[in-house]
Amino acid sequence: MTAVLQVLVQLVMFMHLDFKTEDGWNMLSFVFTVLILGLVVGGSLWIMQHLHLNMMIG
């Protein structure tokens, strides 16, 4: 959870991502970041769940 928050803070503070400009690049960058974060977090949780089910003893 804190890693996701850290990525979003870095996007705003260091990469100066804002939605005030008329270009669609900032919004596209934000959507891409959220998509990648969702894939990484969701994939990690999915892998851990399946490892837990496959490694259960008994």
N, CA, C and O atoms as a GROMACS GRO file, in nm:
protein
  232
    1MET      N    1   0.082  -0.119   0.000
    1MET     CA    2   0.000   0.000   0.000
    1MET      C    3   0.087   0.126   0.000
    1MET      O    4   0.061   0.221  -0.074
    2THR      N    5   0.190   0.125   0.083
    2THR     CA    6   0.274   0.244   0.088
    2THR      C    7   0.358   0.260  -0.038
    2THR      O    8   0.393   0.372  -0.076
    3ALA      N    9   0.390   0.149  -0.105
    3ALA     CA   10   0.466   0.158  -0.230
    3ALA      C   11   0.382   0.225  -0.339
    3ALA      O   12   0.434   0.305  -0.417
    4VAL      N   13   0.253   0.194  -0.344
    4VAL     CA   14   0.164   0.256  -0.441
    4VAL      C   15   0.152   0.405  -0.412
    4VAL      O   16   0.156   0.487  -0.504
    5LEU      N   17   0.137   0.440  -0.286
    5LEU     CA   18   0.130   0.580  -0.248
    5LEU      C   19   0.260   0.653  -0.283
    5LEU      O   20   0.258   0.767  -0.328
    6GLN      N   21   0.373   0.586  -0.262
    6GLN     CA   22   0.503   0.646  -0.295
    6GLN      C   23   0.516   0.674  -0.445
    6GLN      O   24   0.567   0.779  -0.484
    7VAL      N   25   0.469   0.583  -0.528
    7VAL     CA   26   0.474   0.604  -0.674
    7VAL      C   27   0.388   0.724  -0.712
    7VAL      O   28   0.431   0.807  -0.793
    8LEU      N   29   0.269   0.734  -0.656
    8LEU     CA   30   0.181   0.847  -0.688
    8LEU      C   31   0.240   0.980  -0.640
    8LEU      O   32   0.229   1.081  -0.710
    9VAL      N   33   0.301   0.980  -0.522
    9VAL     CA   34   0.365   1.103  -0.472
    9VAL      C   35   0.480   1.143  -0.562
    9VAL      O   36   0.496   1.262  -0.592
   10GLN      N   37   0.561   1.048  -0.607
   10GLN     CA   38   0.673   1.080  -0.695
   10GLN      C   39   0.624   1.133  -0.829
   10GLN      O   40   0.688   1.221  -0.887
   11LEU      N   41   0.513   1.081  -0.879
   11LEU     CA   42   0.459   1.133  -1.005
   11LEU      C   43   0.421   1.280  -0.992
   11LEU      O   44   0.446   1.359  -1.083
   12VAL      N   45   0.361   1.316  -0.881
   12VAL     CA   46   0.315   1.454  -0.864
   12VAL      C   47   0.430   1.546  -0.828
   12VAL      O   48   0.443   1.654  -0.885
   13MET      N   49   0.514   1.505  -0.733
   13MET     CA   50   0.616   1.596  -0.681
   13MET      C   51   0.740   1.606  -0.770
   13MET      O   52   0.792   1.716  -0.791
   14PHE      N   53   0.788   1.495  -0.822
   14PHE     CA   54   0.914   1.496  -0.895
   14PHE      C   55   0.896   1.502  -1.046
   14PHE      O   56   0.978   1.560  -1.116
   15MET      N   57   0.790   1.442  -1.096
   15MET     CA   58   0.767   1.443  -1.240
   15MET      C   59   0.668   1.553  -1.279
   15MET      O   60   0.637   1.570  -1.397
   16HIS      N   61   0.619   1.627  -1.179
   16HIS     CA   62   0.530   1.741  -1.200
   16HIS      C   63   0.407   1.703  -1.283
   16HIS      O   64   0.369   1.775  -1.375
   17LEU      N   65   0.348   1.591  -1.249
   17LEU     CA   66   0.227   1.546  -1.318
   17LEU      C   67   0.109   1.623  -1.263
   17LEU      O   68   0.076   1.611  -1.145
   18ASP      N   69   0.045   1.700  -1.347
   18ASP     CA   70  -0.077   1.770  -1.307
   18ASP      C   71  -0.177   1.761  -1.421
   18ASP      O   72  -0.142   1.723  -1.533
   19PHE      N   73  -0.298   1.797  -1.392
   19PHE     CA   74  -0.404   1.787  -1.492
   19PHE      C   75  -0.451   1.925  -1.538
   19PHE      O   76  -0.562   1.939  -1.588
   20LYS      N   77  -0.367   2.026  -1.520
   20LYS     CA   78  -0.405   2.161  -1.557
   20LYS      C   79  -0.376   2.193  -1.703
   20LYS      O   80  -0.436   2.285  -1.760
   21THR      N   81  -0.287   2.119  -1.764
   21THR     CA   82  -0.251   2.148  -1.903
   21THR      C   83  -0.357   2.093  -1.997
   21THR      O   84  -0.436   2.006  -1.960
   22GLU      N   85  -0.359   2.144  -2.116
   22GLU     CA   86  -0.457   2.103  -2.215
   22GLU      C   87  -0.416   1.975  -2.286
   22GLU      O   88  -0.499   1.910  -2.351
   23ASP      N   89  -0.290   1.939  -2.275
   23ASP     CA   90  -0.244   1.817  -2.340
   23ASP      C   91  -0.303   1.695  -2.272
   23ASP      O   92  -0.332   1.697  -2.152
   24GLY      N   93  -0.319   1.590  -2.349
   24GLY     CA   94  -0.368   1.466  -2.292
   24GLY      C   95  -0.256   1.377  -2.242
   24GLY      O   96  -0.282   1.268  -2.191
   25TRP      N   97  -0.130   1.423  -2.256
   25TRP     CA   98  -0.017   1.339  -2.217
   25TRP      C   99  -0.013   1.314  -2.068
   25TRP      O  100   0.021   1.204  -2.025
   26ASN      N  101  -0.045   1.414  -1.989
   26ASN     CA  102  -0.042   1.394  -1.844
   26ASN      C  103  -0.146   1.292  -1.800
   26ASN      O  104  -0.117   1.205  -1.718
   27MET      N  105  -0.265   1.302  -1.855
   27MET     CA  106  -0.370   1.206  -1.819
   27MET      C  107  -0.334   1.067  -1.869
   27MET      O  108  -0.357   0.968  -1.800
   28LEU      N  109  -0.277   1.059  -1.988
   28LEU     CA  110  -0.236   0.929  -2.043
   28LEU      C  111  -0.125   0.867  -1.958
   28LEU      O  112  -0.125   0.746  -1.935
   29SER      N  113  -0.031   0.948  -1.912
   29SER     CA  114   0.075   0.898  -1.825
   29SER      C  115   0.019   0.847  -1.693
   29SER      O  116   0.062   0.743  -1.643
   30PHE      N  117  -0.076   0.919  -1.638
   30PHE     CA  118  -0.137   0.877  -1.512
   30PHE      C  119  -0.215   0.746  -1.529
   30PHE      O  120  -0.205   0.657  -1.445
   31VAL      N  121  -0.291   0.734  -1.637
   31VAL     CA  122  -0.367   0.612  -1.663
   31VAL      C  123  -0.272   0.494  -1.684
   31VAL      O  124  -0.298   0.385  -1.633
   32PHE      N  125  -0.164   0.515  -1.757
   32PHE     CA  126  -0.066   0.409  -1.778
   32PHE      C  127  -0.002   0.366  -1.646
   32PHE      O  128   0.018   0.247  -1.623
   33THR      N  129   0.030   0.462  -1.560
   33THR     CA  130   0.089   0.430  -1.431
   33THR      C  131  -0.007   0.349  -1.345
   33THR      O  132   0.033   0.251  -1.283
   34VAL      N  133  -0.134   0.389  -1.342
   34VAL     CA  134  -0.234   0.316  -1.264
   34VAL      C  135  -0.252   0.176  -1.321
   34VAL      O  136  -0.268   0.080  -1.244
   35LEU      N  137  -0.251   0.161  -1.452
   35LEU     CA  138  -0.264   0.030  -1.515
   35LEU      C  139  -0.147  -0.062  -1.476
   35LEU      O  140  -0.168  -0.177  -1.439
   36ILE      N  141  -0.026  -0.011  -1.485
   36ILE     CA  142   0.092  -0.091  -1.449
   36ILE      C  143   0.090  -0.126  -1.301
   36ILE      O  144   0.122  -0.239  -1.263
   37LEU      N  145   0.055  -0.029  -1.215
   37LEU     CA  146   0.045  -0.057  -1.072
   37LEU      C  147  -0.058  -0.166  -1.044
   37LEU      O  148  -0.034  -0.255  -0.963
   38GLY      N  149  -0.172  -0.159  -1.112
   38GLY     CA  150  -0.275  -0.260  -1.094
   38GLY      C  151  -0.228  -0.398  -1.137
   38GLY      O  152  -0.255  -0.497  -1.070
   39LEU      N  153  -0.156  -0.404  -1.249
   39LEU     CA  154  -0.104  -0.532  -1.295
   39LEU      C  155  -0.001  -0.590  -1.199
   39LEU      O  156  -0.003  -0.710  -1.170
   40VAL      N  157   0.089  -0.506  -1.150
   40VAL     CA  158   0.194  -0.555  -1.061
   40VAL      C  159   0.135  -0.599  -0.927
   40VAL      O  160   0.166  -0.708  -0.878
   41VAL      N  161   0.050  -0.517  -0.867
   41VAL     CA  162  -0.008  -0.551  -0.738
   41VAL      C  163  -0.103  -0.670  -0.751
   41VAL      O  164  -0.096  -0.764  -0.672
   42GLY      N  165  -0.191  -0.666  -0.850
   42GLY     CA  166  -0.285  -0.776  -0.871
   42GLY      C  167  -0.215  -0.907  -0.904
   42GLY      O  168  -0.252  -1.012  -0.852
   43GLY      N  169  -0.114  -0.901  -0.989
   43GLY     CA  170  -0.039  -1.021  -1.024
   43GLY      C  171   0.036  -1.078  -0.906
   43GLY      O  172   0.042  -1.200  -0.889
   44SER      N  173   0.094  -0.992  -0.824
   44SER     CA  174   0.165  -1.039  -0.705
   44SER      C  175   0.070  -1.107  -0.608
   44SER      O  176   0.102  -1.213  -0.553
   45LEU      N  177  -0.046  -1.047  -0.586
   45LEU     CA  178  -0.144  -1.108  -0.496
   45LEU      C  179  -0.194  -1.241  -0.552
   45LEU      O  180  -0.214  -1.336  -0.476
   46TRP      N  181  -0.215  -1.248  -0.682
   46TRP     CA  182  -0.262  -1.371  -0.745
   46TRP      C  183  -0.159  -1.483  -0.730
   46TRP      O  184  -0.194  -1.596  -0.698
   47ILE      N  185  -0.032  -1.450  -0.753
   47ILE     CA  186   0.075  -1.549  -0.740
   47ILE      C  187   0.086  -1.597  -0.596
   47ILE      O  188   0.099  -1.717  -0.571
   48MET      N  189   0.082  -1.504  -0.500
   48MET     CA  190   0.093  -1.544  -0.360
   48MET      C  191  -0.024  -1.631  -0.317
   48MET      O  192  -0.006  -1.725  -0.240
   49GLN      N  193  -0.144  -1.601  -0.364
   49GLN     CA  194  -0.261  -1.681  -0.330
   49GLN      C  195  -0.246  -1.823  -0.384
   49GLN      O  196  -0.273  -1.920  -0.312
   50HIS      N  197  -0.205  -1.837  -0.509
   50HIS     CA  198  -0.190  -1.970  -0.568
   50HIS      C  199  -0.074  -2.047  -0.505
   50HIS      O  200  -0.082  -2.169  -0.491
   51LEU      N  201   0.033  -1.978  -0.468
   51LEU     CA  202   0.142  -2.046  -0.398
   51LEU      C  203   0.095  -2.097  -0.264
   51LEU      O  204   0.132  -2.207  -0.222
   52HIS      N  205   0.014  -2.018  -0.196
   52HIS     CA  206  -0.039  -2.060  -0.066
   52HIS      C  207  -0.126  -2.184  -0.082
   52HIS      O  208  -0.116  -2.277  -0.002
   53LEU      N  209  -0.211  -2.187  -0.184
   53LEU     CA  210  -0.298  -2.303  -0.205
   53LEU      C  211  -0.219  -2.426  -0.244
   53LEU      O  212  -0.252  -2.537  -0.201
   54ASN      N  213  -0.115  -2.410  -0.324
   54ASN     CA  214  -0.035  -2.524  -0.369
   54ASN      C  215   0.062  -2.576  -0.263
   54ASN      O  216   0.105  -2.691  -0.271
   55MET      N  217   0.099  -2.494  -0.167
   55MET     CA  218   0.197  -2.534  -0.068
   55MET      C  219   0.134  -2.580   0.064
   55MET      O  220   0.205  -2.614   0.158
   56MET      N  221   0.002  -2.581   0.071
   56MET     CA  222  -0.064  -2.623   0.195
   56MET      C  223  -0.034  -2.770   0.222
   56MET      O  224  -0.036  -2.853   0.132
   57ILE      N  225  -0.008  -2.799   0.346
   57ILE     CA  226   0.022  -2.936   0.386
   57ILE      C  227  -0.105  -3.000   0.441
   57ILE      O  228  -0.175  -2.941   0.524
   58GLY      N  229  -0.134  -3.118   0.394
   58GLY     CA  230  -0.248  -3.191   0.448
   58GLY      C  231  -0.355  -3.194   0.353
   58GLY      O  232  -0.460  -3.252   0.380
   0.00000   0.00000   0.00000
